Amino acid sequence: MSSREIYDAKNGIAIRKSYGFRDPVVKNVVDKFVDRSDVGFAKYEQTLDDERRLRMKGLQKYLNDIQEELMDAVLYIQAARDELQDLSEEALIDKIKYDEEEI
C-alpha cells in the first residue's frame, strides 16, 4: 500500500477524482506534482496542508523556503545554460574537425 493510500485510508478518502487531460504536457506536470507529494509525505509523514493547518511553519518560514527554492532554480538555469554552451562548442569543434578531414 502506498503512502498516499495509507493517508487516504486514515482520512476517510475512499475515491480520488481522476482527470482526463487533453494536453499531455499538463498531464506530465500533474503526475510530477503527485509524485513529489508522495515523496514529501513518505519523508515527513504529513501533507503540506497538515503543516499549514497545524501551524507547524509560519509565513516567514514559507517565504524563506520559496526564496531558497527560487535561488536553487536560478542556479539550475545557469548550469543548464553552461551545459548548452559546452554542447554548442563541442558541436562546433566536431564540425571543424569533420570539415578538415574532408579537405
C-alpha positions in Angstrom: 0.0 0.0 0.0 1.4 3.4 -1.0 1.8 6.3 1.4 -1.0 8.1 -0.4 -3.3 5.1 0.0 -2.4 5.0 3.7 -3.1 8.7 4.1 -6.4 8.3 2.2 -7.5 5.5 4.5 -6.6 7.4 7.6 -8.5 10.4 6.4 -11.6 8.6 5.1 -10.8 9.3 1.4 -12.4 6.5 -0.5 -12.1 7.7 -4.0 -9.8 10.2 -5.6 -11.0 12.3 -8.5 -9.5 11.2 -11.8 -8.8 13.7 -14.6 -8.8 13.4 -18.3 -6.1 15.5 -20.0 -6.3 17.0 -23.4 -2.7 18.2 -23.1 0.0 15.6 -22.3 2.3 18.3 -21.1 -0.2 19.2 -18.4 -0.7 15.5 -17.5 3.1 15.1 -17.1 3.3 18.1 -14.8 0.4 17.0 -12.7 1.9 13.5 -12.5 5.1 15.1 -11.2 3.2 17.1 -8.6 1.6 13.9 -7.4 4.9 12.1 -7.3 6.6 14.9 -5.4 3.7 15.0 -2.9 4.1 11.2 -2.4 7.9 11.7 -1.8 7.3 14.5 0.7 4.6 12.5 2.5 6.9 9.5 2.8 9.7 11.6 4.1 7.7 13.8 6.6 4.6 11.7 7.2 2.4 14.7 6.8 1.0 16.8 4.0 1.7 20.5 3.3 -1.9 21.1 4.4 -1.3 19.3 7.7 1.7 21.5 8.2 -0.3 24.7 7.5 -3.4 23.8 9.5 -1.4 22.6 12.5 0.7 25.8 12.3 4.0 23.9 12.1 5.5 26.6 10.0 4.8 30.3 9.9 4.6 32.7 7.0 8.2 33.8 7.3 9.3 30.1 7.0 7.2 29.6 3.9 8.7 32.8 2.4 12.2 31.6 3.2 11.5 28.2 1.6 10.2 29.9 -1.5 13.2 32.2 -1.7 15.6 29.2 -1.3 13.8 27.2 -3.9 13.9 30.1 -6.4 17.6 30.7 -5.7 18.2 27.0 -6.5 16.2 27.3 -9.7 18.4 30.2 -10.8 21.5 28.1 -10.2 19.9 25.2 -12.2 19.1 27.6 -15.1 22.8 28.8 -15.1 24.1 25.2 -15.1 21.8 24.3 -18.0 22.9 27.3 -19.9 26.6 26.4 -19.3 25.8 22.9 -20.5 24.2 24.2 -23.7 27.2 26.4 -24.3 29.5 23.4 -23.8 27.4 21.3 -26.2 27.4 24.1 -28.8 31.2 24.5 -28.5 31.7 20.7 -28.8 29.4 20.6 -31.9 31.4 23.4 -33.5 34.7 21.7 -32.8 33.3 18.4 -34.2 32.2 20.3 -37.4 35.6 21.9 -37.8 37.3 18.5 -37.4 34.9 16.9 -39.9 35.5 19.8 -42.4 39.2 19.5 -42.1 39.1 15.7 -42.7 37.1 16.4 -45.9 39.8 18.7 -47.3 
